[in-house]
């Protein structure tokens, strides 16, 4: 991408952020910007191999997160899987500069985070009115798709989220405050069976996404699961989005970006973060 195009896209992104019309959608790659990145898995393959280093799993599935998780759940129990994930993610990770910057956007009605760490929620702590909605496993909460937590981490009724100025939506759950994880094959079977009719997505999130653009940061779309989640969350939103993804893309990723009207910003995450923070160093709350 040439300099003029990058700056033009950044201007459009910033205008959308300032007006509250842009939804940041953060993936695991965002943790690559963190000081603790060496200790946190920053993609599904890394997490799968980390789990496989803690519990013996067949070599053929070592790099498949969902199959590895299912194997551990089947042969070592769900409690073991949760304990291992908690061991990996339950650290007081310092939010990185990009997360802190995003957390200071004055008009931030919705932000999506599809990884299991809690660093973004820590970055949001200084906001006066926010809370999070997390996806939960049907194996643990049959018939229930989500739980809501206020800014202090206390579980609250979902209706209370209607009054929040900022909603952090964690569709796959998070290590904090209650160790919710959607991660195994069986977890996804339950969710994906209903996702086409949008049942697992809270009504509040459906309303907040309407007409808004999305900015994908730290995401890849190499697996069907990753593409399906993004596609379903994008439903009834704007027809113009951005994704910070450096080349090369897989053919499936190229097709997905085209079909979903997502413009690729061919930059490394480090370059994008540096340009964004230089372009507009800080938002005053």
C-alpha positions as MATLAB code, in Angstrom:
seq = 'XXXXXXXXXXXXXXXXXXXXXXXXXXXXXXXXXXXXXXXXXXXXXXXXXXXXXXXXXXXXXXXXXXXXXXXXXXXXXXXXXXXXXXXXXXXXXXXXXXXXXXXXXXXXXXXXXXXXXXXXXXXXXXXXXXXXXXXXXXXXXXXXXXXXXXXXXXXXXXXXXXXXXXXXXXXXXXXXXXXXXXXXXXXXXXXXXXXXXXXXXXXXXXXXXXXXXXXXXXXXXXXXXXXXXXXXXXXXXXXXXXXXXXXXXXXXXXXXXXXXXXXXXXXXXXXXXXXXXXXXXXXXX';
ca = [
       0.000    0.000    0.000;
       1.319    3.457   -0.833;
       1.622    6.166    1.796;
      -1.301    8.203    0.438;
      -3.670    5.223    0.550;
      -2.631    4.316    4.099;
      -3.139    7.859    5.350;
      -6.499    8.094    3.590;
      -7.657    4.867    5.239;
      -6.396    6.040    8.620;
      -8.340    9.281    8.238;
     -11.507    7.329    7.443;
     -10.912    4.991   10.392;
     -10.353    7.872   12.795;
     -13.453    9.718   11.597;
     -15.509    6.586   12.152;
     -14.000    6.086   15.608;
     -14.659    9.682   16.630;
     -18.294    9.428   15.556;
     -18.826    6.093   17.302;
     -19.490    4.327   14.010;
     -16.541    1.909   14.112;
     -16.371   -1.331   16.095;
     -12.844   -2.583   16.903;
     -12.699   -6.379   16.501;
      -9.589   -7.716   18.238;
      -8.039  -11.108   17.625;
      -5.251  -13.007   19.406;
      -2.558  -11.332   17.305;
      -3.029   -8.095   19.260;
      -1.034   -9.703   22.077;
       2.048   -9.627   19.846;
       2.293   -5.947   20.782;
       2.399   -6.729   24.513;
       5.500   -6.939   26.653;
       4.287  -10.342   27.841;
       3.799  -11.647   24.287;
       6.433  -14.316   24.895;
       4.245  -15.896   27.580;
       0.855  -15.715   25.842;
      -0.202  -17.714   22.770;
      -0.960  -15.248   19.974;
      -2.794  -17.574   17.590;
      -4.825  -20.805   17.814;
      -1.921  -22.994   16.690;
       0.326  -21.682   19.461;
      -2.366  -22.278   22.061;
      -2.943  -25.792   20.787;
       0.760  -26.611   21.034;
       0.904  -25.083   24.516;
      -1.946  -27.327   25.651;
      -0.275  -30.319   23.999;
       2.907  -29.570   25.934;
       0.958  -29.843   29.190;
      -1.131  -32.914   28.346;
      -0.192  -35.654   25.895;
      -2.374  -35.552   22.769;
      -2.054  -37.398   19.433;
       0.513  -35.783   17.151;
      -1.977  -35.493   14.286;
      -4.044  -32.903   16.206;
      -1.326  -30.992   18.061;
      -1.813  -27.897   15.892;
      -5.601  -28.002   15.811;
      -6.849  -26.069   18.828;
     -10.428  -27.264   18.721;
      -9.532  -30.947   18.324;
      -6.818  -30.753   20.973;
      -9.265  -29.158   23.394;
     -11.874  -31.805   22.637;
      -9.353  -34.597   23.217;
      -8.416  -33.171   26.620;
     -12.078  -32.699   27.499;
     -12.904  -36.292   26.511;
      -9.971  -38.047   28.141;
      -9.038  -35.745   31.037;
     -12.385  -34.036   31.789;
     -13.645  -30.508   31.154;
     -12.260  -29.371   34.512;
      -8.746  -30.253   33.368;
      -9.168  -28.272   30.159;
     -10.364  -25.221   32.095;
      -7.521  -25.531   34.585;
      -4.939  -25.644   31.794;
      -6.443  -22.647   30.003;
      -6.512  -20.738   33.280;
      -2.875  -21.606   33.867;
      -1.987  -20.203   30.441;
      -4.075  -17.032   30.462;
      -4.690  -16.059   34.084;
      -1.899  -13.527   34.418;
      -2.180   -9.822   35.142;
      -1.121   -8.863   31.627;
      -0.347   -5.186   31.190;
      -2.473   -3.798   28.340;
      -0.361   -2.747   25.380;
      -0.332    0.758   23.915;
      -2.876   -0.044   21.218;
      -5.323   -1.533   23.724;
      -4.919    1.494   25.991;
      -5.490    3.808   23.027;
      -8.630    1.986   21.953;
      -9.940    1.984   25.521;
      -9.779    5.791   25.588;
     -12.007    6.339   22.555;
     -14.848    8.525   23.903;
     -17.583    7.020   21.731;
     -17.027    3.284   21.960;
     -20.433    1.588   22.110;
     -19.104   -1.851   21.159;
     -15.743   -3.595   21.008;
     -15.295   -7.285   20.177;
     -12.409   -9.403   21.490;
     -12.119  -13.036   20.424;
      -9.301  -14.279   22.651;
      -9.225  -15.633   26.180;
      -6.949  -13.138   27.953;
      -8.227  -10.219   30.035;
      -5.838   -7.441   28.982;
      -8.450   -5.387   27.128;
     -10.802   -5.462   30.118;
      -7.925   -4.136   32.238;
      -7.415   -1.324   29.722;
     -11.104   -0.415   29.993;
     -10.987   -0.066   33.793;
     -10.743    3.729   33.730;
     -13.978    4.081   31.767;
     -16.909    5.115   33.969;
     -19.587    3.015   32.272;
     -18.788   -0.330   30.702;
     -19.162   -4.054   31.158;
     -18.684   -7.256   29.249;
     -20.814   -9.967   27.731;
     -19.109  -13.347   27.405;
     -20.071  -16.466   25.531;
     -20.434  -19.564   27.712;
     -20.257  -23.278   26.978;
     -23.441  -25.292   26.646;
     -21.602  -28.111   28.438;
     -21.592  -25.980   31.591;
     -24.682  -23.823   31.112;
     -27.231  -25.762   29.037;
     -29.662  -23.486   27.243;
     -27.680  -20.359   28.054;
     -25.449  -18.599   25.520;
     -23.925  -15.653   27.391;
     -23.229  -14.099   30.776;
     -22.865  -10.406   31.605;
     -20.395   -8.819   34.034;
     -20.154   -5.232   35.239;
     -16.943   -3.183   35.315;
     -15.998   -4.744   38.674;
     -16.369   -8.281   37.323;
     -19.617   -8.994   39.147;
     -22.126  -11.137   37.264;
     -25.278   -9.159   36.480;
     -28.503   -9.654   34.573;
     -28.080   -9.232   30.833;
     -30.607   -6.401   30.860;
     -28.220   -4.272   32.915;
     -25.915   -4.050   29.892;
     -28.487   -1.832   28.185;
     -27.288    1.057   30.347;
     -23.574    0.692   29.629;
     -21.845    3.240   27.417;
     -19.365    0.586   26.260;
     -19.978   -3.134   25.782;
     -17.008   -5.485   25.543;
     -18.269   -8.553   23.710;
     -16.169  -11.694   24.245;
     -18.026  -14.324   22.179;
     -15.544  -17.086   23.044;
     -15.433  -16.250   26.744;
     -12.466  -15.171   28.862;
     -10.328  -16.368   31.731;
     -11.754  -13.609   33.937;
     -13.873  -13.207   35.906;
     -15.376  -16.739   35.778;
     -13.221  -18.784   33.406;
     -15.661  -19.118   30.526;
     -14.273  -20.887   27.466;
     -15.821  -21.806   24.136;
     -12.971  -23.796   22.666;
     -13.617  -27.511   22.051;
     -15.221  -29.093   18.995;
     -18.355  -29.844   20.995;
     -18.557  -26.211   22.159;
     -18.483  -25.054   18.561;
     -20.958  -27.663   17.366;
     -23.497  -26.240   19.810;
     -22.828  -22.633   18.827;
     -22.489  -23.089   15.073;
     -25.697  -25.117   14.938;
     -27.556  -21.982   16.027;
     -25.342  -19.224   14.651;
     -27.095  -18.890   11.280;
     -30.231  -17.738   13.074;
     -28.089  -15.583   15.381;
     -29.342  -17.177   18.615;
     -25.944  -17.130   20.420;
     -25.430  -13.406   19.712;
     -27.089  -11.121   22.305;
     -29.813   -8.782   21.067;
     -27.883   -5.788   22.406;
     -24.862   -6.676   20.269;
     -27.127   -7.108   17.253;
     -28.488   -3.601   17.760;
     -25.121   -1.985   18.393;
     -23.571   -3.419   15.221;
     -26.329   -2.119   12.940;
     -24.966    0.242   10.305;
     -21.491    0.323   11.859;
     -18.167   -0.553   10.264;
     -15.697   -2.999   11.814;
     -11.928   -2.767   12.150;
     -10.278   -6.188   12.475;
      -6.959   -6.057   14.327;
      -4.810   -9.090   15.102;
      -7.203  -11.442   13.293;
      -6.661  -14.089   10.648;
      -9.374  -15.929    8.765;
      -7.611  -19.139    7.826;
     -10.069  -21.546    9.447;
     -13.761  -21.972    8.786;
     -14.506  -21.293   12.449;
     -12.703  -17.931   12.373;
     -14.487  -16.888    9.185;
     -17.885  -18.045   10.415;
     -17.678  -16.080   13.661;
     -16.627  -12.899   11.898;
     -19.267  -13.288    9.185;
     -22.071  -13.808   11.691;
     -21.055  -10.899   13.909;
     -20.899   -8.656   10.825;
     -24.487   -9.368    9.815;
     -26.634   -6.244    9.343;
     -23.658   -3.965    9.907;
     -22.226   -1.517    7.382;
     -20.967   -2.690    3.996;
     -17.532   -1.139    4.566;
     -14.899   -2.598    6.893;
     -11.111   -2.811    7.348;
      -8.704   -5.547    8.422;
      -5.050   -5.085    9.336;
      -3.492   -8.182    7.757;
      -0.074   -8.359    6.153;
       0.323  -10.525    3.065;
       0.385  -13.269    2.002;
      -3.272  -14.181    2.395;
      -4.671  -17.641    1.824;
      -7.209  -18.051   -0.968;
      -9.924  -18.575    1.633;
      -8.949  -15.326    3.336;
      -8.973  -13.420    0.044;
     -12.408  -14.775   -0.784;
     -13.755  -14.004    2.675;
     -12.489  -10.408    2.683;
     -14.026   -9.837   -0.733;
     -17.389  -11.365    0.166;
     -17.588   -9.497    3.489;
     -16.562   -6.117    1.982;
     -13.481   -5.922    4.184;
     -10.596   -3.827    2.868;
      -7.180   -5.254    3.658;
      -4.648   -2.871    5.187;
      -1.438   -4.612    4.179;
       0.603   -3.573    7.182;
       2.208   -5.357   10.066;
       0.380   -4.851   13.341;
       3.384   -2.947   14.682;
       3.402   -0.538   11.725;
      -0.345    0.008   11.921;
      -0.234    0.693   15.656;
       2.676    3.093   15.266;
       0.956    4.997   12.439;
      -2.374    5.145   14.261;
      -0.881    6.402   17.516;
       1.320    8.897   15.646;
      -1.623   10.106   13.576;
      -3.736   10.714   16.674;
      -1.660   10.175   19.849;
      -4.503   10.018   22.376;
      -8.203   10.463   22.848;
      -9.241   12.474   25.918;
     -11.983   10.708   27.850;
];
